Amino acid sequence: MARLLVMIIVGYVLYLMFKGRPGAKEFPKDAMPDDETFKDPVCGVYVTKDDAVIGTMDGEKFHFCSMACLEKFREQLEK
């Protein structure tokens, strides 16, 4: 009787390992952010297209985390 109980418990644990936790829900794929991220060339912070401050130079776009980083970038170019 004890062996049967142990085998049932081990079987249930193995089932949970392959199936997943009971009640666990998969994160919906449509809720995942699809936005591409860009690295701020001044401070190195990653920002999404919607959150970025965009500056252009010679037709090339640069994405910044804030106006302060954009201004620092412009100052560095002037030197």
C-alpha positions as CSV (number, residue, x, y, z in Angstrom):
1,M,0.0,0.0,0.0
2,A,2.9,2.4,0.8
3,R,4.5,1.6,-2.5
4,L,1.4,2.4,-4.4
5,L,1.1,5.8,-2.6
6,V,4.7,6.6,-3.3
7,M,4.3,5.7,-6.9
8,I,1.2,7.9,-7.3
9,I,3.0,10.8,-5.7
10,V,6.1,10.4,-7.9
11,G,3.8,10.1,-11.0
12,Y,2.0,13.2,-10.1
13,V,5.2,15.1,-9.6
14,L,6.5,14.0,-13.0
15,Y,3.2,14.9,-14.5
16,L,3.5,18.5,-13.1
17,M,7.1,18.8,-14.4
18,F,6.0,18.0,-17.9
19,K,2.6,19.8,-17.9
20,G,3.4,22.8,-15.8
21,R,2.0,24.2,-12.6
22,P,-1.7,23.8,-12.1
23,G,-3.4,27.1,-12.7
24,A,-0.4,28.6,-14.5
25,K,-1.4,30.7,-17.5
26,E,0.7,31.4,-20.5
27,F,1.3,35.1,-21.1
28,P,-0.8,36.1,-24.2
29,K,1.5,36.7,-27.2
30,D,-0.6,39.6,-28.3
31,A,0.2,41.4,-25.0
32,M,3.9,41.1,-25.5
33,P,5.5,44.3,-26.6
34,D,6.4,44.1,-30.3
35,D,8.3,47.4,-30.3
36,E,11.8,47.4,-31.4
37,T,14.3,48.8,-28.9
38,F,17.1,51.2,-29.6
39,K,20.2,52.0,-27.6
40,D,20.7,55.6,-26.6
41,P,24.2,56.6,-28.0
42,V,24.9,58.8,-25.0
43,C,23.9,56.9,-21.9
44,G,23.3,53.4,-23.3
45,V,19.7,53.1,-22.1
46,Y,17.4,51.0,-24.3
47,V,14.2,52.8,-25.3
48,T,11.3,51.8,-27.5
49,K,10.3,53.7,-30.5
50,D,7.2,55.1,-28.8
51,D,9.2,56.4,-25.8
52,A,12.3,57.6,-27.6
53,V,13.2,61.2,-28.5
54,I,14.3,61.0,-32.1
55,G,17.1,63.2,-33.6
56,T,18.4,63.1,-37.1
57,M,21.7,63.9,-38.6
58,D,22.5,63.5,-42.3
59,G,19.3,61.5,-42.8
60,E,20.2,59.0,-40.1
61,K,17.9,58.7,-37.1
62,F,19.2,58.5,-33.5
63,H,16.9,57.4,-30.6
64,F,17.5,59.0,-27.2
65,C,16.0,58.4,-23.8
66,S,15.5,62.1,-23.1
67,M,16.0,65.6,-24.4
68,A,19.0,65.9,-22.1
69,C,20.8,63.1,-23.9
70,L,19.9,64.6,-27.3
71,E,21.4,67.9,-26.3
72,K,24.6,66.2,-25.0
73,F,24.8,64.4,-28.3
74,R,24.5,67.6,-30.2
75,E,27.2,69.3,-28.0
76,Q,29.6,66.4,-28.6
77,L,29.1,66.8,-32.4
78,E,29.8,70.5,-32.2
79,K,33.2,69.9,-30.6
